[in-house]
Amino acid sequence: MARCRNPPAWNCAARFLLRCGRPAARCLLVRTSRDDGAAEANPRDPALPPDVEMFNSSVNAKDSYVGLFVRMLGLDNDPLDREQAVITLWKYSEGGKNCIEAIMQFPGCINLVVSLLKSESCSTCEAAAGLLRTVSSINLYRDIVAESGAIEEIFRLLCQSFLAPEVKEQSLCTLWNLSIDEKLRVRIANNDFLPMVVKFLDDEEIKVKEAAGGILANLALSPCNHSIMVEAGVIPKLADLFKSNNEGYKIIRKEAKTTLLELSKDGYYRILVIEEGLIRVPVVGAAAYKSFRPQTYSWPSLPDGTEIQRNSRPSRYGASELLLGLNIREKNFNLENMKVHAMVGRSQQQFLARIGAIEMEDERNSQSESSLNQQYTLLPWMDGVARLVLIIVLEDVSAITRAAYSIADVSINERMRLSFKEAGAVRHLVKLLQHDNEATRDAAVHALDRLSVSYVVCQTIEAEGGSDLLINILKDSNTSSSLLEMTVNILCRIFDPVNDVKTKFQDKFVDESEKVLIGTSSSQDFDGLSISKTSSVSEGTTREKIIDSDVIVCLIDILRTSSPNLQIKVASILEFVAAFEQHVATITAAGINSALDVVFQKGSLDGMDGDDDNALEWNAIEAEEIGLAVAAASRLLAKLLNFEQFCHSIDAMHFVHLLRKILKCNIPLHTKDWVAACLIKLESKFGLASNLGHSIDMEVTLYEMIPRLVEQMRTSFADESREAAVIELNKIISEGVMECTRAVAAAGGIFPLVELIKDGRGDALEASLAILHNLSMHTENHAAIIAAGAVPILKRIVLSEGPQWKRALRLLRTLPT
């Protein structure tokens, strides 16, 4: 006898609840935010449907039809009955918190709902996931849903190849709600589910995209999830969604922005966000922009200061600037895209500031002034650069300071640095060096420090008169150590001799709009529209004129007392100053000898041994910094030796002894080049060979030349370079000095020599065999030669009876084989 699918009592209850939980009552996805910033996919409808209100008021809690439908979820019931029950409960649960509590009073109900996620029916899976979504929207029940295995079951469900969009939406929204709980975030992120969420960002259904974005936004609130999310490829996909202008993407853009802002709190991940064309900009409040006063009746100009002049009178309402881009394109002006983007970005941001529409949405979302001071927003790089430049010209000190630090953070590559230069940031930052507020000055120097990595920006800083202002900061005795270091960094780049050579030999065919020339102006004229650029530095002002005795004394004092990292930069500046003979007397009188002695004394101390791994790692970093400082000081000393007035004041023997000790110590090999060159110059300048007892050339050979050639043999990828090194090394060894062979062995030259024997040919092979034969004359090298695998290679050469077989045979006879 066939079993009745729907008993009469259940049919009555089903019809009633299906009517009161009608589909029209289902709410759209609304993202709400909790106090901790987490978002939930919770349909909020304060007004319950009339039929549900009637049901709640007429049905006694003890005599409710809800229990009947919960029992219909049982595993022993017909699948169609279970499907009808879960659909009914899902629609009923959308009536609000009271309805959800009525369902949750039955223990084990959620476990039965989770089991329905395995159903082959699309409607059943959608209803089960939808019921879990509404239940998980209540804080009290999230743990119950998670403990029932819902996360794992949803993960299994979403792994299916073909899944209805409605099922994906409800399943992802359930995880969206669960991800509000911090401990559940970690559970979701550590699962293999995260790459799947990222994949759903490419789904065709907008609701699925929004749910996936909501999950990622919540997961990003836990910093421990950031590395997993970045490895899963979140940043490029969210950046593309944020920059998309597709209609209906408002929610997903908001979620993408939230996630990217959370990830950008980490400095490394912020770089990845910037590389996707997005800039983190501080939210300073719409009130701060009220101080913005655009110039009226002003001639149009490019943001970097290039003036654009017309024959006719410009409009007081800015129409001339608005139409500037059209006129330039009509006249075929040769403007780069970077300049055009700077103009467009400035026009857009100034327009928003004029009408008072800037940051209105961000200000509404902020709850207090303190939260506003910590808030950031994301903008495409063109608008972001223009917004930051707009902020630094306002009157709000806090806003200016935050914007300057943001400029420093964004200046990660040449493109961004040149973008800020074209947008006029350098000119305004240089002006901020004279600001009354100390924090603002520090922020401006910090921004200029990052921007000055670009050679073009260095020229602009100098053209805007930044060198004078930076030197004033340098001479100020109250300057903090951090500000002093950044100031020295900028001046070192401006006065870098390499950059000076670039300036002298710059290609004359470079577009004039890209050059910043001191004391000159360039112009272009096309049918009445003229573009001209004039530098703000007065004619006749040169680098050497801004260097006075006070600056030199200050620099030498820094060289004497600062850290090795700062000594490198100061020595480079003094090297530039020493190029002018009129400054050499001042340098000598200011005590450069004692300052150089301090640097060399620190380098001559062989304190590179450590007892543990941490000490060894720290000593390697310290050795690198000290070595670079010693090399910079050696270059400075070598340049000063060109002037007789300095040579009369120097104790040559003292410096020779110091440099010889440095040559023998464990500083990195590449830093010994200038030490060796300076030693040779001291010997030739003062004729010290007879006083020293032996030539300095031999020490340079043992401690600089031979280790450098061995390093070239070991690390070079080019066969020609390795062969040239071994031939040069053989010439040194052939002079018959015993110390040379010992130096080769001490530098670890045996293993690369054996490698050259295996792969070498011609003169390189012969040179390698000759050096190994000299090394084999010392029995202490036999073990290393055999360990390097020389014996089978030598036997192969002998058996081949090639040109070098006799030399290989002699070498074999000396080894204990």
Sequence and secondary structure as in RCSB ss.txt:
>XXXX:A:sequence
MARCRNPPAWNCAARFLLRCGRPAARCLLVRTSRDDGAAEANPRDPALPPDVEMFNSSVNAKDSYVGLFVRMLGL
DNDPLDREQAVITLWKYSEGGKNCIEAIMQFPGCINLVVSLLKSESCSTCEAAAGLLRTVSSINLYRDIVAESGA
IEEIFRLLCQSFLAPEVKEQSLCTLWNLSIDEKLRVRIANNDFLPMVVKFLDDEEIKVKEAAGGILANLALSPCN
HSIMVEAGVIPKLADLFKSNNEGYKIIRKEAKTTLLELSKDGYYRILVIEEGLIRVPVVGAAAYKSFRPQTYSWP
SLPDGTEIQRNSRPSRYGASELLLGLNIREKNFNLENMKVHAMVGRSQQQFLARIGAIEMEDERNSQSESSLNQQ
YTLLPWMDGVARLVLIIVLEDVSAITRAAYSIADVSINERMRLSFKEAGAVRHLVKLLQHDNEATRDAAVHALDR
LSVSYVVCQTIEAEGGSDLLINILKDSNTSSSLLEMTVNILCRIFDPVNDVKTKFQDKFVDESEKVLIGTSSSQD
FDGLSISKTSSVSEGTTREKIIDSDVIVCLIDILRTSSPNLQIKVASILEFVAAFEQHVATITAAGINSALDVVF
QKGSLDGMDGDDDNALEWNAIEAEEIGLAVAAASRLLAKLLNFEQFCHSIDAMHFVHLLRKILKCNIPLHTKDWV
AACLIKLESKFGLASNLGHSIDMEVTLYEMIPRLVEQMRTSFADESREAAVIELNKIISEGVMECTRAVAAAGGI
FPLVELIKDGRGDALEASLAILHNLSMHTENHAAIIAAGAVPILKRIVLSEGPQWKRALRLLRTLPT
>XXXX:A:secstr
    SS HHHHHHHHHHHHHT GGG     EEE TTS EEE    SS  HHHHHHHHHS GGG SHHHHHHHTST
TS HHHHHHHHHHHHHHHTT HHHHHHHHTSTTHHHHHHHGGG S HHHHHHHHHHHHHHHTSGGGHHHHHHTTH
HHHHHHHHTSSS  HHHHHHHHHHHHHHTTSHHHHHHHHHSTHHHHHHHHTT S HHHHHHHHHHHHHHTTSGGG
HHHHHHTTHHHHHHHHHH   TT HHHHHHHHHHHHHHTTSHHHHHHHHHTTEEEEE   GGGGGG    SS   
B TTS EEE SS   TTSHHHHTHHHHHHHTT    HHHHHHHHHHHHHHHHHHHT TTHHHHHH  SHHHHHT 
EEEEEHHHHHHHHHHHTTSS HHHHHHHHHHHHHH  SHHHHHHHHHTTHHHHHHHHTT S HHHHHHHHHHHHH
HTTSHHHHHHHHHTTHHHHHHHHHH TT  HHHHHHHHHHHHHHT HHHHHHHHT  TTS GGG   TT EEEEE
ETTEEEEEE SS TT  HHHH  HHHHHHHHHHHHHS HHHHHHHHHHHHHHTTSHHHHHHHHHTTHHHHHHHHH
HHHH      SSHHHHHHHHHHHHHHHHHHHHHHHHHHHHTT HHHHTT  HHHHHHHHHHHHHS S GGGSHHH
HHHHHHHHHHHT HHHHSS HHHHHIIIIIHHHHHHHHHH   HHHHHHHHHHHHHHHTT  HHHHHHHHHTT H
HHHHHHHHH  HHHHHHHHHHHHHHHTSGGGHHHHHHTTHHHHHHHHHHHT TTHHHHHHHHHHS  
